[in-house]
Amino acid sequence: MSLTVSYWVIASVILPAVMAASILLLLRHRLTLSRLASIGSCVALIIIAGVLVSEADGGAIQSYALGNWRAPFGIVLVLDRLSAMMLLLTALLALAALIYAVSTGADRKGWHFHPLFQFQLLGLNGAFLTGDLFNLFVFFEVLLIASYGLMLHGQGAARLKAGVRYVIINLVGSTLFLVGVGLLYGVTGTLNMADLAVRVAAAPAGDQGLIAASALLLTTVFALKAALVPLHFWLPGTYAATSGAVAALFAIMTKVGAYSIIRTSTLIFGEDAGALAFVAGPWMLPAALMTIIIGFVGLFASRGLRDLAAWAVVGSMGALLCAVSVFTVEAMGSALYYILHSTLAAAALFLVVDLIAERRAEHGDAISLAPRFRQIEVLSGLFLLAAIAVVGLPPLSGFVGKLLILDGVRATPHAVWIWTVILTTTVIGILAFARAGSLIFWKSAAVEGEVSLRTLRGKRGGVAAAASLLLALAVLTVLSGPITDYTAATARQLFQPADYIEAVLGPQSGGRR
């Protein structure tokens, strides 16, 4: 790996860290400059992530040893196809959410929105790049602390109640994470993921019980982050209570849990781990199927648009983890494409429903009859497209993603169950969105009068931000060929952990020679 590429890797972590501190210390009470700095940071992160995706697409796995302390003794960042893809997805989503927040004035409700936003990106990027389990815990804490502040931004009793629950649940998760990490370190003597892969594969039979216990404990923590049933209960209330821009950014938070499951299951507890191979697999598939069912039933029972969007996230995570839990190259490739789709679709839906709620004044996001409101024609079209994307109907990428998942799991003995659940819940999703759309747009059009608003921020910028995410889904559909080639290659790379181990522990690791 070249020197230049090494610094591109570290730049994706350093930039949001420096920008967050700079805004907090120097631009705290200068909103315009804070906005410009934060948007500039997101644009720069898109450029950096684009370069890294281009480099990773060649197939080489690159490592960066911080302080030139080589693994397994030092902190190492590792770039492969999966981490590069997640970095680009994060940067694109962050820019859309930030533009929406600025356009609608959501960032004006407190002085620390932009520093917290950048710290959130620091935690996300670090989690996707780190090659060490303890530093995965550290970056988890960074993004969680930032998410606490963002979730409570704008205050309100409902938001505070949901925030307290969110904090308590994640503190429990962090405690379990530390216990799992400590147990694994006590048995193997390392927390570097590449080194763990080597030591777990060579572990004596007497140590395998403790290693399996730590693996199940860590997977439970990651399942909590991914909102996998029965650990999903925190998500609907939390996502529905926060602001639209923050909920859109939070669409990728559950993907951090899914990413961690994918990374540890294929690298540390993969096929080379012998009796410990895919140790969490037997219970993950039933839990994923139940997650889809509960998510879409919750979606159908929702009485508010924000609840509708939140339960849609739960359902989509179930579909994603169904493909992951099969642990085959074909299914994993489809899961990676679905990660891209479901993140963008959920974020778009959160922004659209927030726009609708703001324009309906006292009626808010309630799925009920109300007078016409401003931009009802435009927003009805955006809501229809977002619904099509989330449910998985043609012509948008949700249809492609679900077809890929159904095809990817076809060879598994549980394919009938997966097909039945996904297809049935798709019908439930169609009915849920049809009911909501008909009440809010079609039947409300016959109600006399119109909602009166003195001022309305984000008439253009907010709509443009939501539309940009839907446009990204269209691009994901049109370019599904090359994108699925990339995700398929990523899946193959994940199931060849020897290349990752060599890049981290080999004589040429570190990137600075």
Number of C-alpha atoms within 10 A of each C-alpha: 18 10 12 10 19 21 14 17 23 19 16 25 21 16 17 25 18 16 21 27 16 15 24 18 11 11 19 17 14 11 18 11 14 24 20 12 18 25 20 14 21 24 16 17 26 22 17 20 27 18 17 25 22 14 19 21 18 10 14 16 21 26 30 31 23 15 10 14 13 20 24 19 12 15 19 26 25 25 28 26 25 24 24 26 24 25 26 21 20 26 25 21 25 28 21 26 28 26 22 27 25 21 19 22 14 20 25 15 11 14 17 20 28 27 26 24 24 26 25 31 28 24 25 26 29 26 30 25 27 24 28 24 23 20 19 20 17 17 23 23 18 20 23 22 18 20 24 17 16 27 23 23 23 17 14 11 10 14 20 18 14 21 25 13 15 21 16 12 16 20 14 11 20 18 12 17 24 17 15 23 20 17 18 24 18 13 16 18 13 20 21 24 24 25 21 25 23 18 17 24 19 14 17 10 8 8 13 19 12 15 23 20 15 22 24 16 21 25 25 22 25 24 26 23 24 27 27 29 23 13 18 19 15 19 24 23 20 24 27 22 23 25 23 27 28 27 28 30 26 25 23 26 23 21 23 21 23 26 22 22 23 25 21 20 26 24 26 25 25 25 18 21 22 15 14 21 19 23 20 20 16 11 10 22 22 17 20 29 24 19 27 31 23 21 28 29 18 21 27 23 13 19 15 19 26 30 26 28 29 27 30 29 30 28 31 27 28 30 28 26 27 28 28 29 25 23 21 18 20 22 26 30 25 27 29 28 26 28 23 24 28 28 27 31 33 28 28 37 32 31 32 28 25 22 24 22 20 19 23 22 14 11 16 19 22 19 19 18 18 24 18 23 23 17 13 18 11 10 20 18 13 21 23 16 21 31 25 21 28 30 27 26 18 12 14 25 30 27 19 22 29 26 14 22 27 22 16 21 25 16 13 13 10 13 16 12 12 24 17 13 16 23 14 14 20 21 13 18 26 18 15 21 22 14 14 22 20 16 17 24 22 15 15 19 18 12 12 10 11 14 15 13 12 4 7 11 15 20 15 11 16 26 20 17 25 31 20 17 24 23 17 19 25 17 13 23 20 14 12 16 10 11 16 20 13 21 24 21 17 23 25 16 21 24 21 15 21 16 17 25 19 15 24 29 17 13 9 14 22 27 20 17 9
